[in-house]
Amino acid sequence: MPRPRLHFTPRAGRVGDLFGVLTAAGSYQVFYQHLSDGVPAWGRATSDDLIIWTEQEVSPPAGDGSARCGTVVVGPDGPVLFHVLSGGRVARAAADPGHTGWRSDPSGPLLGGPPSGVTGMSDPYVWWAGGNWRMLLSATLRGGTAGVLQYHSADLLNWSYDGVIVFRDRTSWGCPRLFPLDGSWVLVLTSGDEIVYGIGNYDGMHFTARAWGTFGRGGIGAIVTFVDAAGRRCAVARLGAEWGTLSLPWVLSVRDDRLIATPHPNLDPYLINGAAGLTAAGGEVRDHGDLILTMPAGGETTLFADADIVEVTVEGVSGLGAARRTGPTSPGVRFARFGAAPEGHFDLGRQERPDLS
């Protein structure tokens, strides 16, 4: 299997769920679940531009946490990672000085399990809300309804329960992420094999969606969002459990109550010309004639082909997808942009980029 050039992949093993991206002094750190032969560990990689990542140490998880869909934040003494133990208990781990490992801090769980009326909870998401810390957890409410719970804290240690901020019947939710964007609030969740989002209002205690949509198509895992050095709301994701790679970075925006993903401008110097064999028509992306991904039709489509991975975004329709290529591959990263033609098909527009060879 060809090794991708721009999609970060550990030297051994693969990327599991992502915990988050931390930004400091113009550089970035991504924290992730490292999977090798089924044994979970916690990994870290660093980058100056969100494109080229350098793998750092891999450490055993603190306590008995595998930390699927956990969250990492900057605490008073360095990175702090929140994760779930058995029984829905929430714990936290602090990074040792120099990132030599992780230790449980405190030694026991922060939350002893689901509150009354909740049969299960997982996937803690922690962020600073301006006056205190907030924690969201995906939950199953009594009767099987999917919900998102909220807690708050002043010190990242002592947490108080606020209640259910949003729920929805006949669905399942995981890995919640809530953030302000372009005058609205966006809630991103996993739902089965899809990434879904709600756009609406958040008053600190309740999230009210005025629109729901689908963000991730194809082999996209749960996303994590962050603000880059220029103040843009960005996102990265894991590309499929079997691929074990990190997606390219995308800039998020809200347009007409839709969540839009566009390529991060830091990608420009790394893109080269041409994408022979890749076509897009009526929302169908094909590689040498083989259908590899179905996306919404319309708008401008951008494709990044890196080894046997293809990432796609449909601007104006809101879609992000990845597919393992089935046709012939060639070294390097190839880029193509397809603009909507009057008959509804896509024509290839070429842009000159520096060669990586």
Summary of the structure (lengths in Angstrom):
residues: 357
radius of gyration: 20.2
end to end distance: 19.6
largest distance: 62.8
contacts: 1192
relative contact order: 0.12
helix: 3%
strand: 58%
